[in-house]
């Protein structure tokens, strides 16, 4: 019989938020390997830090699972964090991409 596994942040073995150690425990991997993968992704994948922060917020704590997000908190997070970030990045792209392309066309 297979036991049900649940993903938690392991704050007992954490460096920042316990996301990597919780993921390592969930997948039964060495925590150092998962931390190195996170570090690699941080430098190579745009938005990896945002994904880590979102995971830190959404994944419940192993030692305090009731401290997770309710629907209202998730809605507030979306309205006051994600939408402004998406809008700013969209405006940044709309403003600066044509400028960069025109600069490259001159070269």
N, C-alpha and C positions, 0 to 999 in steps of 0.2 A: 504494500500500500504506500502510495506516494504522499508525502506530507505537503501541505499547502505552504508555499513560500510567499512572503510579502516583502516588498521593497521598503526599507526604512533607512533614514540617515543614522549612521552609527556615530553618535556624538561621544561615545566612550573612547574611540580610536580616531580622532579627527585631527586634521591640520587646519582646515578652515571651517566648513560647515558640516562635515561628515558625509558628504554626498559620495565621494570616491570610496570611502571605507564601507559605506552601506551597499554600494553597487558591487564592490568586491565580495562582500559577504553573501549577497544575493546570488551572484554568479559562481561562487566558490572559487574565486581567483585570489592570487596574492595581491594585497592592497598596494604594494609598491608598483606592480605592473599597471594597475588601473590609474594610479596617480601619474605615472609616466605617460600613459595614453592621454590623460586630461591635459598634461603639460604640453604635449605635442600638439594636441588640438587647439590649445590656447594660442599658439603661435602660428598655426597653419590654416585654421578655419575661422573666417569672420563670423562673429556672433557666438563663439564658443563660451566666452565669459558670460554673456547674457543667458545662454542655456544653463550654465552652472548656477547662476543666481536664481533663475526660475526654478531649477530643480531644488535648490536650497529652500526656497519658499514653499514649494508644493509638496515635496516628499516629507511625510511626517517623521518626527523624531522617534527613535527606537525606544527610548526611555520615557517619553512623554507623548504617546500617540494621539492623545486628545487635543494637542496643541496645533493640529493641522488647520487648513483653511476651510472656512465655510463658504457657501455659495456667495454670500454678500461680500466677503473679503476678496474672493476671486473676481467678482464683478468690479469692485473698487480698484483692484490691481490692474485689470484690463483698461478701465476708463482713465485712470490717472497715471499709469505708467506706460503700458504698451501702445496705446493709441497716440500719445504725444511723441513717443520714440519713433513710431512708424511714420508719423507726419513729418517730423524733423528730418528723418533720413530720406523720406520722399522729396521734401523740398530741397534738401542738400543735393540729391541726385538730379533733380530737375534744373537746379540753378548751375551746378558746377560741371555736370557732364557735357552740356553744349559748349561751355567755356573751354574745357580741356580738349574737346574735339576740334574746336576752331583753332586753338593754340597748336595742336599737332598738325592741322592742315597747313598752317603757315610755315612750319618747319619743312 
